Amino acid sequence: MVAPSPVSGPMGDDKPDPFEFDDEEVQSAVVPPEHAGQRLDQSLARLFPDFSRSRLQAWLAAGRIIVDGARAESARKVRGGEVLMLAAAPDPREVSFVAEPIPLSIVYEDAALIVIDKPAGLVVHPGSGNWSGTLLNGLLAHSPALAGVPRAGIVHRLDKDTSGLLVVAKTLAAHTDLVRQLQARTVRREYLALVAGRVDRGGMVDAPIGRHPRERTMMAVVATGKPAITHYEALERFAACTLLRCRLETGRTHQIRVHLTSIDHPLVGDPVYRGKGGNAPPVAFVRQALHAECLGLRHPASGAAMSWTSPLAADMAALLAALPR
């Protein structure tokens, strides 16, 4: 634990010492003058934007946030200049993942890694609204030792309704190596995507992706976003849509969905990114028509080049077979 400089003044029994909490790093901040007159919880939300207001309020109630060395109520008004100390605690739901016997389609497994062919509809990692029944829960049941690896070895994700391949690290060493390969952009990830409209030639979308400025549950192409590059080529053209192969050079959240919508070719079936141009999705589909077909990497232990291919998910294959040409 890294502790900031202590706050001056005694701390009695009713003034909990945040340094007693050793599960997370203690953070400190000084309330700026421009916050004067705000409620304490409002000021906290601005000073510690990485945490939700509800979590900050819970930590206030638990004595994990102190103001000038003492407990405080969230409704208290700040004047500016107060010293805040926060001993963050992990959400119990995020550290108490349980093993659940969930069927896994394992394409490859050895002592260092597992390659999974994920079906559409399976959430990869527990989160708000999905704290059980995820791929992570199934991985812990399949290999209990994964409890000792960050995120049970999950180093990249697929959206719930995207099918196909992803790799899981079984050891800390493999986890570190695979993360470095992803950062170096040497992991090959190719997807099949059915998009609205006719795409006559291949191309590349090089556009930064970040949180949508108004819809906070969505991503968007924004100038302040992180660099994102998607390469695409047309594989098959239908009357009102095109089957693309997309290769990720980066791995931003919803990258393919956002990038293809930005060029007016949204994914068929995508319930979120529909686009605003002339290429409305021409057919109904129960999910975004996106399948992670190919995965290639360097084995984290042997260094050997390895690759896997997943056959197109049955629902997407049936959709393609029914499309008019």
C-alpha positions in Angstrom: 0.0 0.0 0.0 1.3 3.4 -0.9 0.2 5.9 1.8 0.0 9.7 1.3 1.3 12.1 3.9 -0.7 11.8 7.1 -3.4 14.4 7.9 -2.5 16.6 10.8 -4.5 16.3 14.0 -5.5 13.3 16.2 -7.8 10.6 15.1 -10.1 9.3 17.7 -12.1 6.1 17.9 -14.9 7.7 15.8 -12.4 8.7 13.1 -11.4 5.6 11.2 -7.8 5.5 9.9 -7.8 4.7 6.2 -4.3 3.3 6.6 -5.8 0.3 8.3 -7.2 -0.8 4.9 -4.5 -2.6 3.0 -6.5 -4.2 0.2 -6.2 -1.1 -2.0 -4.0 2.0 -2.4 -5.1 5.0 -0.4 -5.8 8.0 -2.5 -5.9 11.6 -1.4 -7.2 14.9 -2.8 -7.8 18.5 -1.8 -11.2 20.0 -2.5 -10.6 22.9 -4.9 -12.1 26.3 -4.2 -14.5 26.1 -7.2 -16.3 23.2 -5.5 -17.4 25.4 -2.6 -21.1 25.0 -1.9 -21.4 21.6 -3.5 -22.5 18.5 -1.7 -19.6 16.3 -0.6 -20.7 13.4 -2.8 -20.8 15.7 -5.8 -17.3 16.9 -5.2 -16.1 13.3 -4.7 -17.6 12.3 -8.0 -15.6 15.0 -9.7 -12.4 14.3 -7.9 -12.5 10.5 -8.3 -14.2 10.0 -11.7 -13.0 6.4 -11.9 -15.6 5.4 -9.3 -19.4 5.6 -9.5 -21.2 7.9 -7.1 -23.1 5.0 -5.5 -19.8 3.3 -4.7 -18.3 6.5 -3.3 -21.4 6.9 -1.1 -21.1 3.4 0.1 -17.4 4.0 1.0 -18.4 7.2 2.9 -20.9 5.2 4.9 -18.3 2.5 5.6 -15.7 5.0 6.8 -13.4 4.4 3.9 -13.5 8.1 3.0 -12.6 10.7 5.6 -12.7 14.5 5.4 -10.1 16.4 7.4 -9.5 13.3 9.5 -13.2 12.6 10.3 -16.2 10.8 9.0 -18.6 13.0 7.0 -22.1 12.7 5.5 -22.6 12.7 1.7 -25.0 15.7 2.0 -22.4 17.9 3.8 -21.5 21.0 1.8 -17.8 21.5 1.1 -16.1 24.9 1.3 -12.9 24.2 -0.5 -9.5 23.2 0.9 -10.7 20.1 2.8 -8.3 17.1 2.6 -10.0 13.9 1.4 -8.5 10.5 1.9 -10.1 7.5 0.1 -9.2 3.8 0.9 -10.8 2.2 -2.2 -12.2 -1.3 -1.8 -12.9 -3.7 -4.6 -16.6 -4.5 -5.3 -17.2 -7.9 -3.6 -18.9 -9.1 -6.8 -15.6 -8.5 -8.7 -13.4 -10.5 -6.3 -15.7 -13.3 -5.3 -16.1 -14.9 -8.7 -17.4 -18.5 -8.4 -16.9 -21.5 -10.5 -19.9 -22.6 -12.4 -20.3 -25.7 -14.6 -20.8 -24.0 -18.0 -20.2 -26.0 -21.2 -17.1 -24.7 -23.0 -16.2 -25.3 -26.7 -12.4 -25.7 -26.3 -10.6 -25.7 -29.6 -7.1 -26.0 -28.1 -5.6 -26.4 -24.6 -2.1 -27.0 -23.2 -0.3 -26.0 -20.0 -0.1 -22.3 -21.0 -3.3 -21.4 -22.8 -6.8 -22.3 -23.8 -8.5 -21.3 -27.0 -12.3 -21.1 -26.7 -14.9 -21.0 -29.5 -17.5 -18.8 -27.8 -21.1 -19.0 -28.8 -23.3 -15.9 -29.3 -25.2 -15.0 -26.1 -22.4 -15.9 -23.7 -21.0 -13.0 -21.6 -17.2 -13.2 -21.3 -16.6 -11.4 -18.0 -18.9 -10.7 -15.0 -20.2 -7.2 -14.8 -23.2 -5.1 -14.0 -26.3 -7.2 -14.6 -24.2 -10.3 -15.4 -22.5 -11.5 -12.2 -22.9 -15.2 -13.0 -23.2 -17.5 -16.0 -20.3 -16.0 -17.8 -17.3 -17.5 -19.6 -15.1 -16.6 -16.6 -17.3 -18.6 -14.3 -17.1 -21.6 -16.6 -13.3 -21.2 -16.9 -12.9 -21.4 -13.1 -14.9 -24.6 -13.0 -12.9 -26.1 -15.9 -9.5 -25.1 -14.4 -9.6 -23.9 -10.8 -6.0 -22.8 -10.9 -7.2 -19.9 -13.1 -8.3 -18.2 -9.9 -4.6 -17.2 -9.5 -4.4 -15.5 -12.8 -5.9 -12.0 -13.4 -9.4 -12.2 -14.7 -9.1 -16.0 -14.8 -6.7 -15.6 -17.7 -9.0 -13.6 -20.0 -6.7 -11.2 -22.0 -9.2 -10.0 -24.6 -13.0 -10.1 -25.0 -15.8 -10.7 -27.4 -19.1 -8.9 -27.1 -21.9 -11.0 -25.7 -23.6 -11.5 -29.1 -20.4 -12.0 -31.1 -19.4 -15.6 -31.7 -16.0 -17.1 -32.3 -12.4 -17.5 -31.0 -10.6 -16.0 -28.0 -7.6 -17.0 -26.1 -7.2 -17.5 -22.3 -3.9 -17.6 -20.4 -3.5 -20.4 -17.9 -0.4 -19.0 -16.1 0.8 -15.6 -15.0 3.8 -15.9 -17.4 1.5 -16.7 -20.3 -0.9 -13.8 -19.3 2.0 -11.3 -19.3 3.3 -12.6 -22.7 -0.1 -12.5 -24.4 -0.9 -9.0 -23.1 2.4 -7.9 -24.5 1.6 -9.5 -27.9 -1.7 -7.7 -27.9 -0.1 -4.4 -27.1 2.5 -4.9 -29.8 -0.4 -5.7 -32.3 1.1 -9.0 -33.3 -1.9 -11.1 -32.4 -3.9 -11.8 -35.6 -7.7 -11.4 -35.2 -10.0 -11.7 -38.2 -13.7 -11.5 -38.2 -16.5 -12.2 -40.6 -19.1 -9.4 -40.6 -22.3 -9.0 -42.6 -23.0 -5.4 -43.2 -25.7 -3.3 -44.7 -25.1 -2.0 -48.2 -22.8 -2.8 -51.0 -19.0 -2.6 -50.4 -17.2 -2.6 -53.7 -13.7 -2.7 -52.5 -11.6 -3.3 -49.4 -10.2 -0.5 -47.2 -9.1 0.6 -43.8 -10.8 2.7 -41.1 -8.3 4.6 -39.1 -10.4 6.6 -36.6 -10.0 7.0 -32.8 -12.6 5.4 -30.6 -13.8 6.6 -27.2 -16.9 6.9 -25.0 -19.9 8.4 -26.8 -20.2 12.0 -25.7 -23.9 11.6 -24.9 -24.8 7.9 -24.7 -22.4 6.7 -22.0 -23.1 3.0 -22.7 -21.9 3.4 -26.3 -18.6 4.0 -28.0 -18.1 6.4 -30.9 -15.5 7.8 -33.2 -14.3 10.8 -31.3 -11.2 13.0 -31.6 -10.2 12.4 -28.0 -10.5 8.6 -28.3 -7.8 6.0 -28.5 -6.2 5.1 -31.8 -8.1 2.3 -33.6 -7.5 0.7 -37.0 -9.7 -1.8 -38.8 -8.8 -3.4 -42.2 -11.6 -4.9 -44.3 -12.1 -6.7 -47.6 -15.3 -7.8 -49.4 -15.8 -11.5 -49.6 -19.3 -11.9 -51.0 -21.9 -9.4 -52.2 -25.7 -9.9 -51.8 -28.6 -7.8 -53.1 -28.6 -5.4 -50.1 -25.6 -6.3 -48.0 -22.0 -7.5 -48.1 -20.0 -10.1 -46.2 -16.6 -8.6 -45.1 -13.5 -10.0 -43.5 -12.2 -7.6 -40.9 -8.8 -7.6 -39.4 -8.1 -5.8 -36.2 -4.9 -3.9 -35.8 -6.1 -2.6 -32.4 -8.6 -3.9 -30.0 -11.0 -1.1 -28.8 -14.4 -1.8 -27.3 -17.0 -2.4 -30.1 -14.3 -1.5 -32.6 -15.6 -3.2 -35.7 -19.2 -2.2 -34.9 -18.3 1.4 -34.4 -15.9 1.6 -37.4 -18.2 0.0 -39.9 -21.1 2.2 -38.8 -18.9 5.3 -39.2 -18.5 4.4 -42.9 -22.3 3.8 -43.3 -22.1 0.0 -43.3 -23.6 -1.0 -39.9 -23.6 -4.7 -39.0 -26.8 -6.5 -39.8 -28.7 -7.2 -36.6 -26.7 -4.7 -34.4 -29.2 -3.4 -31.9 -27.0 -0.4 -30.9 -25.0 0.8 -33.8 -27.4 1.3 -36.6 -26.0 4.2 -38.6 -27.7 7.3 -39.9 -27.0 7.1 -43.6 -28.7 5.4 -46.5 -27.6 1.8 -45.7 -30.2 0.7 -43.2 -29.8 -3.0 -42.3 -31.9 -4.8 -45.0 -32.8 -8.0 -43.0 -33.7 -8.8 -39.5 -31.3 -10.9 -37.4 -31.3 -11.7 -33.6 -27.8 -10.4 -33.0 -25.0 -8.4 -34.6 -23.8 -10.6 -37.5 -20.2 -10.8 -36.4 -18.0 -13.9 -36.0 -14.4 -14.1 -34.8 -13.1 -16.5 -37.4 -9.3 -16.5 -37.1 -6.9 -16.2 -34.2 -3.1 -16.3 -34.6 -0.4 -15.7 -32.0 3.1 -16.8 -30.8 2.9 -19.5 -28.2 3.8 -17.8 -24.9 6.1 -20.7 -23.8 7.5 -22.2 -26.9 7.5 -19.1 -29.2 6.0 -21.2 -32.0 3.5 -19.5 -34.4 0.0 -20.9 -33.9 -3.3 -20.2 -35.5 -6.9 -21.5 -35.3 -10.0 -21.1 -37.4 -13.6 -21.3 -36.3 -16.4 -22.3 -38.8 -19.0 -19.7 -39.3 -21.6 -19.9 -36.5 -24.7 -21.8 -37.6 -27.1 -18.9 -37.3 -24.9 -16.7 -39.5 -24.4 -19.5 -42.0 -28.2 -19.9 -42.3 -28.7 -16.2 -42.7 -26.2 -16.1 -45.6 -27.8 -19.1 -47.3 -31.2 -17.3 -47.2 -30.0 -13.9 -48.5 -31.0 -12.9 -52.1 -28.2 -12.3 -54.5 
